[in-house]
């Protein structure tokens, strides 16, 4: 048996925009329409068609501005048992890719190989017959996946119980809400033991408890050696569930690598910030005649610039600046903002060696280290600044200097302050605090019983 579960080679999908057909090749209806006007038109067009022969679909699409390539030159392999996240902005081509892999639509060009049985959960409304009940759709989906009736019967109670809609299981699904629909659809797809499970935005519908059940079920499918392709805009879920991720943008795979790194790069690109920023020309650098900023970067323990940080490791924010005028007591500081623009905390350098000592003319490097197990998952922007305390003067302040992504781990053995909880953890920071739980022995039942008079 091959170690490759999914192989995609040179995949492309072209759609026609609008209803007009622009092609040098006439269709039969056009030939007949022209023939009503001129008896010679049909002969001319048929002769032209015989001389030129058919035109490939790709060539027609390439020439016409009325054609849109949703995917182009997409190639990748997925190993058996691998969990791969597919991320990217809306309209990037992610759903089109999954529809091709699920055999819902055909590609315009390229080749797809899938080894094993495929179960897919795409947008709400795909795969179920609206007039059939939930129970009947379970048997329909199982049959389409190649399951025997006995196998479906064996797993029927487990599927219904997981969906949480037992009360409505004999109601036609056209009366279901979107949440009920996706609950049952996911339960069917995940419990019918597919070799490849394809999931598109299942976490976008349903409450937190059901989302947690979905993640746990996908992890269970993975532990049984199955392959999962998971599309989501929920980056924490992607980084916890997937070892690898593909970044799809403008119909192409722009990045392929470890999930935390690819997710971090995608989030940073979405806010147009990088993990390092420099100002090579002093005249245009933030600052004044006292000091000017030269560089800000995010670094790990090894001193390497990094855009993705494991919250179990400390991270340093480094600022390089030139002091141009001596005799000033200067205090560098950082401000940290979450994705919504909220300042979650600020820090300033109050080290005694420089707190009350004027700075000489020199280039300084100031680094603030954020301890491990302090930040919560997500993307952060960092503002860098420098001021004098007495009198208070801000010499430079650059609010959006650098950014980085904090990735979480779902490894319960890693002491990641998450434990076995899959749901969201509120708060702008998430420190790992020391807990002490004590108990007192319950009083003896004998001491609570009145002694007998005898």
C-alpha angles and dihedrals in degrees: 000000000000119000088219115086099178129022122183120185126184093333119185136169124193125191128195115238113217126345102282116107116213111188138131088229116082120224121229092252089055091051092051092046092053090046090064088062100038126018090209095054095079091053093048094049095045091049090050091050093050092049098048101035125204122329118224115250091237092054093051091048092048092056100043123080087205091072125085125198107218089178130019133179095346114170132166143130128226118203122225110272094017123135110214126185120210113204138169143115125302112283093024094123100258097127092044089054092051092048090055092047089048090051092240092123133019124240121243091222140357135046136274126196121188120180113206139007116324127213117186135189109191128158119339108277099038120119104007127096107232095215094054124082123248091258092050091049090054089059092042093052092044092051092050088052090055097254120151118241091243091055092050091050089051093055098034097098092046091051094048093046092050092050092055093215100103090133091063100034093113094048119100108261092232085079093053123108117237090258093053091046096053092044092058094039093053092045091054095045095048099042101047091077101243123186090221122029116197116194126181118192097324089154092060091075127049136037127292094264092055092046088054090051090051093053092047091049093050089051088052090051089050093050088056089060098257125144120243131194108193125189116191144142088213100100096185089056091048094050092047098045104033131063092194136029138194119213109212118193132160090001096303137094102253098177138013123185147087110351096237093052096045092046091048092050091048094050093046091049090051090059093039095238135123135204092249133038131176138183108211096180114066093203091064099034120109111268145059140248091302101052141349132201117242107173144353125191145163115236139179131224091283092054093250119140108248135183095193123055128193105224088222089067130063119249130207129214110205127197125188118194140163122233105214101174122045127220101053127120102224128193120193119207143179132212122200123209129188125222092278092054095254114146102234096183144334133214135193134192109257097162109151095232092068104018095095100011122101114237121241125221104286147107112269132196117203120186128187116199119211110206124238119266092028108097124064123226118281140070125304133194120209127212118200127204147160129208144169117235104207105062096013109239127159108217096184136353122180108180100193104035102140140348138205140182124239113213124200129213127228092199103121090200094059097072091235095161088249100085113179094330113120099180130089119292112214125224138069093254130030113200121186101237129192113251127196121192119186133179135199120220113255113250113265115264088228092062090052093054120084112240114253118258091229 
